Amino acid sequence: MTYPLILLFDFDGVVITQKALEFTALKFLKKEFYNWKNTESLRLIDFARLFEESDSSNRLKALFNVYRVYKNYIPSRWRRILFFIKFRRTYPKYEKYETLKPNLKDTLLELKKKGVIFGIVSNTSGERIAFFRKELNLDEYFSVYITRDDSIIRKPHAYPVLIALRQIKRVLDVPIDKSKVYLIGDLPTDIECAINAGVKSIALLSGHGTQTDLEMANPTIVLQEIKDILEIDPFKNLLLD
């Protein structure tokens, strides 16, 4: 029995660049109204990560997350909430300018020719993924999409990956060998998710996470850029066949 190589992707910072969130963060950081504190060491992409961490379709959960996540950066409680509401309304205006990560398209097309199966496992909303599926023609590359709306438990729990594998098996009618499944992400939670699901993990350094945090999560493989996937032995050997 032949088991295909399966590569599951986190979305923000791995599939798309997140320039929209970064640009929005830059605009808001310039607003003295919020009395920003402790922001000197934060990158714009870190602000994008903080927003993702606090966002939720459940309003009460989102408010609780905002209070916790931004506590060290916006002293005033009510200004934290106001910031989040305005930020959430602002950044989608710029998402139409979002693009795929550099070299991702060519990498995916090259591996797809060899039968590699791709999926997305993300904590973002299903509505947002649906927008980008159309805007960036993601169905040309990816076979399954798991969002926070498809799973009652988010990463780093194993459940989103297990759902993705179940869908791949059912929809594509292929057998699954977890030793041939990789989850690529840019945050320690992605690495933890892969470990919890019993699949291999790839830490991508060109996204949100820092190299130190990602390496401490003990990934199977560490990559600088997306295109470096082609240098991982199983994928490299597949291309040489």
VMD Tcl script that draws the C-alpha trace (Angstrom):
set ca {
  {0.00 0.00 0.00}
  {1.30 3.43 -0.96}
  {0.93 6.23 1.57}
  {1.11 9.80 0.22}
  {3.16 12.57 1.77}
  {0.83 15.06 3.45}
  {1.81 18.62 4.30}
  {-0.55 20.60 6.54}
  {-0.08 24.36 6.81}
  {-0.88 26.92 9.43}
  {-2.37 29.90 7.58}
  {-1.31 33.34 8.80}
  {2.40 33.94 8.45}
  {2.86 30.62 6.65}
  {0.50 30.68 3.66}
  {-0.13 34.44 3.53}
  {2.20 37.27 4.48}
  {-0.11 39.13 6.90}
  {0.89 42.54 5.62}
  {-2.66 43.74 6.27}
  {-2.39 43.10 10.01}
  {1.10 44.58 10.13}
  {0.04 47.75 8.33}
  {-2.96 48.12 10.65}
  {-0.70 47.60 13.67}
  {1.63 50.34 12.43}
  {-1.29 52.78 12.15}
  {-2.57 52.05 15.66}
  {0.86 52.18 17.29}
  {1.09 55.79 16.17}
  {-2.07 56.70 18.09}
  {-1.04 58.25 21.43}
  {-4.60 57.80 22.68}
  {-3.82 54.21 23.77}
  {-0.77 55.16 25.90}
  {1.27 52.24 24.56}
  {3.76 50.62 26.97}
  {6.49 47.98 26.59}
  {6.33 47.91 22.80}
  {10.01 48.55 22.06}
  {10.93 44.91 21.49}
  {7.78 43.95 19.59}
  {7.81 43.57 15.81}
  {4.78 44.46 13.71}
  {4.25 40.78 13.04}
  {4.14 40.26 16.82}
  {1.17 42.63 16.98}
  {-0.51 40.54 14.30}
  {0.08 37.45 16.46}
  {-1.32 39.20 19.56}
  {-4.47 40.11 17.68}
  {-4.93 36.53 16.47}
  {-4.40 35.26 19.99}
  {-7.13 37.50 21.37}
  {-9.65 37.21 18.53}
  {-12.65 34.91 18.90}
  {-16.11 34.54 17.38}
  {-17.37 34.32 20.98}
  {-17.66 37.94 22.16}
  {-17.25 37.22 25.86}
  {-14.19 35.08 25.18}
  {-12.74 37.79 22.92}
  {-13.21 40.44 25.63}
  {-11.51 38.23 28.20}
  {-8.64 37.54 25.78}
  {-8.20 41.23 25.01}
  {-8.03 42.08 28.71}
  {-5.32 39.44 29.20}
  {-3.29 39.72 25.98}
  {-2.98 43.52 25.88}
  {-2.59 44.08 29.62}
  {1.14 44.82 29.35}
  {0.74 47.15 26.37}
  {-2.40 49.25 26.97}
  {-2.79 50.18 30.67}
  {-6.42 51.28 30.47}
  {-8.93 48.43 30.44}
  {-11.58 50.20 28.42}
  {-9.02 51.49 25.92}
  {-7.89 47.89 25.36}
  {-11.43 46.98 24.42}
  {-11.83 50.04 22.21}
  {-8.52 49.29 20.50}
  {-9.56 45.72 19.75}
  {-12.95 46.73 18.35}
  {-11.44 49.37 16.08}
  {-8.53 47.15 15.04}
  {-10.91 44.33 14.19}
  {-12.96 46.65 11.99}
  {-9.93 48.20 10.29}
  {-7.61 45.41 9.19}
  {-10.08 43.58 6.85}
  {-10.08 46.68 4.63}
  {-6.47 45.89 3.72}
  {-6.71 42.12 3.39}
  {-7.63 42.39 -0.28}
  {-3.98 43.36 -0.82}
  {-2.68 40.23 0.94}
  {-0.52 37.81 -1.03}
  {0.86 34.31 -0.73}
  {4.21 33.96 1.00}
  {7.17 34.36 -1.41}
  {8.02 31.14 -3.29}
  {5.02 29.30 -1.86}
  {3.12 28.92 -5.14}
  {6.06 27.42 -7.04}
  {6.89 25.11 -4.15}
  {3.34 23.80 -3.91}
  {2.96 23.27 -7.64}
  {6.24 21.39 -7.87}
  {5.32 19.02 -5.05}
  {1.70 18.59 -6.14}
  {2.93 17.16 -9.45}
  {4.52 14.39 -7.39}
  {1.34 13.59 -5.52}
  {1.91 15.48 -2.26}
  {-1.38 16.39 -0.56}
  {-1.81 19.81 1.06}
  {-4.21 21.06 3.69}
  {-4.69 24.12 5.92}
  {-5.16 23.84 9.68}
  {-5.75 27.27 11.20}
  {-7.25 28.95 14.25}
  {-8.68 31.70 12.03}
  {-12.36 31.87 11.06}
  {-14.02 29.89 8.31}
  {-15.38 33.10 6.79}
  {-11.88 34.52 6.45}
  {-10.50 31.33 4.91}
  {-13.42 31.31 2.44}
  {-12.50 34.85 1.38}
  {-8.89 33.88 0.66}
  {-9.86 30.61 -1.04}
  {-11.54 32.74 -3.68}
  {-9.18 35.73 -3.62}
  {-5.94 33.70 -3.88}
  {-7.32 30.64 -5.69}
  {-6.25 28.37 -2.85}
  {-8.24 25.40 -4.14}
  {-5.61 25.03 -6.85}
  {-3.26 23.77 -4.15}
  {-5.10 22.75 -0.98}
  {-7.49 19.82 -0.55}
  {-8.86 20.43 2.96}
  {-9.39 23.43 5.22}
  {-9.84 23.22 8.99}
  {-10.66 26.48 10.79}
  {-11.72 27.35 14.31}
  {-15.32 26.91 13.11}
  {-14.67 23.27 12.23}
  {-13.14 22.23 15.53}
  {-14.46 22.63 19.04}
  {-10.85 22.74 20.27}
  {-8.09 24.89 18.74}
  {-4.40 24.25 18.32}
  {-2.25 23.28 20.20}
  {-4.75 20.47 20.80}
  {-4.37 17.58 18.33}
  {-8.01 17.65 17.27}
  {-7.75 20.06 14.28}
  {-5.00 17.95 12.69}
  {-6.91 14.73 13.31}
  {-10.00 16.22 11.64}
  {-7.90 17.28 8.64}
  {-6.48 13.77 8.24}
  {-9.93 12.25 8.56}
  {-11.22 14.53 5.80}
  {-8.26 13.76 3.54}
  {-8.85 10.05 3.98}
  {-12.57 10.37 3.25}
  {-12.56 12.96 0.46}
  {-9.45 11.82 -1.42}
  {-9.84 8.13 -0.55}
  {-6.21 7.69 0.43}
  {-4.63 5.78 3.36}
  {-2.89 7.77 6.09}
  {0.51 7.05 7.59}
  {1.26 9.60 10.32}
  {5.00 9.17 9.77}
  {4.44 10.80 6.36}
  {2.40 13.71 7.68}
  {3.98 17.11 8.43}
  {2.47 20.22 10.04}
  {4.30 23.42 9.18}
  {3.74 26.45 11.40}
  {5.39 29.58 12.73}
  {4.40 29.41 16.40}
  {5.19 27.00 19.25}
  {1.49 26.12 19.42}
  {1.76 24.68 15.89}
  {4.66 22.50 16.95}
  {2.80 21.38 20.08}
  {-0.24 20.57 17.95}
  {1.83 18.34 15.65}
  {3.41 16.55 18.61}
  {0.02 16.01 20.24}
  {-1.36 14.61 16.97}
  {1.56 12.24 16.49}
  {2.76 13.81 13.21}
  {6.02 15.49 12.26}
  {6.47 19.21 12.80}
  {8.18 21.90 10.74}
  {9.00 25.25 12.35}
  {9.06 28.14 9.88}
  {11.28 31.02 10.99}
  {9.96 33.58 8.49}
  {6.61 33.96 10.27}
  {5.42 35.17 13.68}
  {7.50 33.09 16.04}
  {11.02 33.71 17.25}
  {13.73 31.16 16.58}
  {14.33 30.65 20.30}
  {10.67 29.94 21.10}
  {10.25 27.65 18.11}
  {13.38 25.63 18.82}
  {12.35 25.26 22.48}
  {9.13 23.63 21.24}
  {11.31 20.82 19.83}
  {10.16 20.66 16.19}
  {11.17 17.80 13.91}
  {12.61 20.25 11.37}
  {13.43 23.97 11.36}
  {13.24 25.91 8.08}
  {14.16 29.49 7.29}
  {11.90 29.89 4.25}
  {8.99 28.04 2.63}
  {11.06 26.99 -0.38}
  {13.39 25.05 1.92}
  {10.70 22.35 2.12}
  {12.19 21.07 -1.12}
  {15.41 20.25 0.76}
  {13.71 17.96 3.30}
  {14.75 14.41 2.40}
  {11.32 12.82 1.76}
  {10.26 15.70 -0.50}
  {13.68 16.03 -2.11}
  {13.77 12.30 -2.87}
  {10.27 12.49 -4.34}
  {11.38 15.21 -6.75}
  {14.43 13.17 -7.78}
  {12.35 10.10 -8.65}
}
mol new
graphics top color blue
foreach p $ca { graphics top sphere $p radius 0.5 }
foreach p [lrange $ca 0 end-1] q [lrange $ca 1 end] { graphics top cylinder $p $q radius 0.2 }
display resetview
